[in-house]
Amino acid sequence: MQEAIGRAGAPIDGGRSAAERVMVEARSVSKHFGGGDQVVKALDAVSVGIREGEFFTLLGPSGCGKTTLLRLIAGFEHPTMGAILLDGADISALPPYKRPVNTVFQSYALFPHLTVADNIGFGLQMLGRPKAEIADTVDEMLRMVKMEAMRDRQTAQLSGGQQQRVALARALAPRPKVLLLDEPLSALDLKLRKEMQVELKRLQLETGITFVFVTHDQGEALAMSDRIAVMSEGRILQVGSPHEIYEHPADHFVASFIGETNFLTAAVEGIEAGQVRLRLGGALEVRAGLPEGMTPGERVTVVVRPEHLRIEAAGAGAGLPATVGDVVYLGTDTHYHLRLADGEALFARVQNRPEGGDGWQAGDAVAATFPPSAVRVLRD
């Protein structure tokens, strides 16, 4: 069974306080489409636990299995093997309408002939709730998504962001145990998408409902999530907080998929001292230590984020000799593309200061430095 693990190798739910419990759990879940030679393994023995009241994100490229896992939780698909549990009960065979789960789709799926208020109350009517309860809940949801003034408008008269708020309110109105969100922000422009990220996190904290969010956008995942599961080819590669995923990637794929990253070839040296020697011959101390089981001389990959890289004048001291290539000014920071002597590329992101930048130009000979604490070592 594949069990998602944290940085230290412990199960993802290990070390929680007694007050925390798993709301959604996938146990060795596989999902296959087709048969024979044409079978597609959308999910391959995935195990993961999503805690009550957390904002949990399934992150990965198209085709990695994240939406398939969401649809299994919703009941729109059923696992080929394994089980889906909700609050400790196996719901694998239950139809969607019998699960205390609601879904917000990318398309919003609103009723264009109904008003905002009627859209929000529709699900409650289908559940047979009393009219007074429906009216009170609709008022509460309108206040929550800040749409009171538009309660009598038809949804076709709303902007994309307003329609998104109505879809969220409708999904939250029955107070599900879990809210599933399938890339709901992808159709919005950048500014509105960032505003809705703040709104989504606010709503999750205000309601206390477990949110399971699917996206391929790393920025969205880092901005909103309590924890992230990075997926690739039907498997979960790493589960952790945004900080853990970004600063302590478990493998090359996670490091490259989350943000921009520099990769340098190195060889293990002085394992007792936690040292690696770069191919150019410079030694770097890795304070976090090396992955278990490495041997002297083993080839590894050193990971350094571009914001941790510093550029100094050539010959000023320790560092990797490099030549400045492209220089891209982006207002808040400047991006420097460097080339090392052996041809390897480095990318540095330097925050701009009011008094001006360092003034490095294409063709300048420089030295690239970074603190030992910024180095991560991965097996090739």
C-alpha positions, 0 to 999 in steps of 0.5 A, a space after each residue: 500500500 502506498 502511504 503518503 509520508 511527511 519529510 521525516 518519513 512518518 505517516 501524514 497523520 502521525 503526531 496530531 493532537 487528540 483533538 484532530 481527526 480524519 474527515 476524509 480518507 482514501 485507503 489504497 485507492 486505485 481507479 482504472 479506466 478501460 481494460 486489457 491493453 488499453 487500461 489507464 491507471 488514473 490512480 495507483 494505490 493512493 492512501 491519504 487522510 484529510 483532517 477535519 476542518 482543514 483546507 487541503 489541496 490536491 496539486 499536480 499537472 493535468 492527468 495526474 489523478 487529482 480530479 479523479 480522486 475528487 470525483 471518488 470522494 464526491 461519488 461520481 466515480 467508484 474505486 476499482 480497488 480500495 475504499 473511501 471513508 468519510 468521518 470513519 464510515 466507508 462511503 465507497 458504494 454510496 451514490 452522491 446524493 447520500 453523501 454529506 458532500 457538496 461540489 463546486 465545479 469549474 463551470 459553476 453550474 448555476 440555473 440561469 432562470 433563477 435569481 441569486 437567492 433561489 439558486 442558493 436555496 435550491 438545494 435546501 428545497 430539494 432536501 425538503 427543509 422548511 421554508 423559514 429555515 431556507 429563508 434564514 439560511 439564504 440570508 446567512 449565505 448572502 451575508 457570508 459571500 457579500 451578495 445581499 444587494 444582488 439577491 434578486 438578480 438572475 445569475 446571467 446578469 452577474 460577473 464571473 467572480 459574482 457567479 463564483 460566490 453564488 456557487 460557493 453559497 449554494 454549496 455551503 447552504 446545506 452545511 456539508 461535512 466536506 466541500 469539494 472544489 474542482 479548479 473553481 478559479 481557473 476561468 477568472 482573470 488574475 486579479 479576481 483569482 487572487 481576490 477569490 483566493 482570499 475569499 475562499 480561505 475566509 469562508 473556510 475559516 468562518 464555516 469550519 468545513 473541510 475544503 478539498 481543493 483541486 488545482 494545477 496552480 502552485 500559487 493558489 495551493 501555497 496561498 490557501 492551503 493548510 496542507 498540500 498533496 503533490 500528485 504525479 501519474 496517479 500517485 501522491 509524492 508528498 503531503 505537507 504544509 506549503 512551507 514543507 512542500 516548498 522548502 523541503 521537497 521530497 524528490 526532483 518532481 516536487 522541487 521542480 513543480 513547486 515554484 522555480 528551482 535551481 538544480 546542481 549536480 554534486 557528489 557526496 563527500 564527508 557524510 559524517 560532516 554532512 558535506 556535498 562537493 559540487 562538480 565544480 569542486 566547491 564544498 557546501 555544508 548541508 545543515 539539514 543532513 543528507 538523505 539516509 543510506 547515501 555513500 561517498 561518491 554517490 551522485 546527487 542533485 543539490 536544490 537551491 531556490 532562486 530567492 536564496 541565491 546571492 550575486 557577488 563580484 567575481 573574486 570577492 570570496 567563496 562562490 561559484 564563478 558565473 557569467 551574467 546572461 539575461 537580466 529581467 526587471 520585474 518591478 518588485 525584483 530582478 531576475 538574473 540568468 547566470 551560466 556556470 563555467 561547466 555550462 550549468 544554468 543558475 537563476 537568481 531572484 533579487 528583490 529591488 531596493 529603493 536606492 537601486 539594484 546591484 547593476 549587474 549587466 549581461 556579460 559580467 563575471 560574478 560569483 553565485 553564493 547561497 547560505 548552507 541552510 538554503 541547500 537541499 540534497 536529493 537523490 538523482 
